[in-house]
Amino acid sequence: MNTFSTLDSVVFLVYFVVVAAYGLWVYYRRKKTTSGQASHDYFLAEGSLTWWAIGASLIASNISAEQFIGMSGSGYKIGMAIAVYELMAAATLVIVAVFFMPVYLKNRIYTMPQFLEQRYGKPVATTMALFWLGLYVVVNLTSILYLGALAISSVAGLNVFACMLFLAVFAAIITLGGMKVIGYTDVVQVLCLVVGGLVTTWIALDLVAGLGGGRGALVGASELLQRAGGHFNMVLERGNPNYMDLPGLSTLIGGMLIVNLNYWGCNQYITQRALGADLPTARKGLLFAAFLKLLMPVIVVLPGIAAFALDQSGALGDAMRAGGELNPDRAYPTLLALLPSGLKGVAFAALTAAVVASLAGKANSIATIFTLDIYKHHFNKEASEQRLVWIGRVSVIFAIALAVLIAPFLGIDKKGGFQYIQEYTGFVSPGILAMFLLGFFWRKTTPAAAMFATIGGLVFSIVLKFLPGMMDLSFLAPIGFAVDNGAGVYEIPFLDRMFIVFCLVVAGMVLLSTLGRQDGSVRRMQIDRTLFRVDGGFALGAAVICVLLGVIYGTWW
């Protein structure tokens, strides 16, 4: 394995200088030409992000250490089936562009709690704002920061806490420049992410080719199919040891659909990129992000499968085993350590870019929700535009500092970063999605029903999570809702659990809305069918994405 060389350091330094210089240029250029409300300009870059900047920023904010490390680890353990999170996201982005974004923009929605307040009233909006702030800081910021620091530490040989501080400061500097700086520096970050990720995949496949005496990534891909053909099954069958994580068709419909619609359609962290644009620009940005999503399995999953083949042949030695115990999450850092001098710097920059972009995007969303939905509504309704921007910047620093302090104590590395995030966000996802969908498309939905979704969704998720410890669920096995976890205990797979909770919440909301009293003071959303019409270019792009997904799953079902 090669150590981090001088050439690698120079390559990484060039990346750092380019991103910092470009961010400063965007900031000062925007400062000279800005018009309109300072707070909207800072939080949303209103009207100034192009479609390619929106799409790139969506991917840069989404792809982080949990994908590079966690999904590569899942690729090693499970195979290409884990790519469903990336592939189904492409289809979901099309749905969000067609049905969600026009509703937000027509009703001038800038934050998710703002939508909830307009539709359901302040109690629901405040409750969910606090939910989101806690989730973003305690789950998302901490996991992104800590996993990113672990990965960088393993490659560069630096202290983990020092890596956390570097990532935190770098992300904070970018975030303090506002949404436009984040959006346009994310274009550079995505370029680094894609180029560095593809370089790592290419080298990994070349190493696999060497196992059969060949050379080149294409030869390596053929060799990989022969050596790890079972890792390319896209839908796992019952009886597969990883069925609990990816339960058959629930990876395409049911629970996976809930995961993706909630993440891409009801998530401030994601939708914020498009909320300041006009509808055609926002839709083009989301479509561009969907195409980039189709590329992600090659970058974040395929290296893990390559590491599996290399490890099975003995080429990795004991690199995948920490203390003698196999740790799949070591797959990506191990591959990075095998890269030649110079290329390691490129891959290192890609990983850093992914982490910093995600941290900056998440911190900006935390600042937006806290400033516009908590501070302005409950502490200082007459705050000036400059005061709101100042509060936003202070909240960025506070949130990132808090994440640095608590991240080492959460045991994130022991739980597996990707699974850690999915598990804890999954407790509230079904209720949030139900609240948004019914708020959009069913005029009779009441504030009481929305509050039930907020609290009831969480309660149902907790009950189903711990239900196997209270009763025998083997009677659900014949209908596919319970699986033996290997210890003789029947559990409901995570994605199936989310689908069940979603159905229960929707049923409860319909019942409460039907029997309850309608609140005449609550505003309904302005929706008509013309909002959902798309132009020919968008329709063609969406059709191409659907065809590509059909080919992928039809080939490796």
URRA-V614111 format. One record per helix or strand of 2 or more residues. SS is the DSSP state (h for helix, s for strand). FROM is the first residue (numbers start at 0). TO is the last residue. Records with the same first field share a line. If there is no record, write none. Layout:
SS = FROM-TO / FROM-TO
//
This chain:
h = 5-32 / 37-43 / 50-61 / 64-76 / 79-105 / 111-119 / 121-155 / 159-175 / 178-210 / 216-226 / 228-231 / 247-250 / 254-264 / 267-274 / 278-299 / 301-311 / 327-337 / 342-377 / 384-406 / 411-414 / 416-440 / 446-468 / 473-478 / 493-514 / 528-531 / 535-554
s = 320-321 / 324-325 / 482-483 / 489-490
//
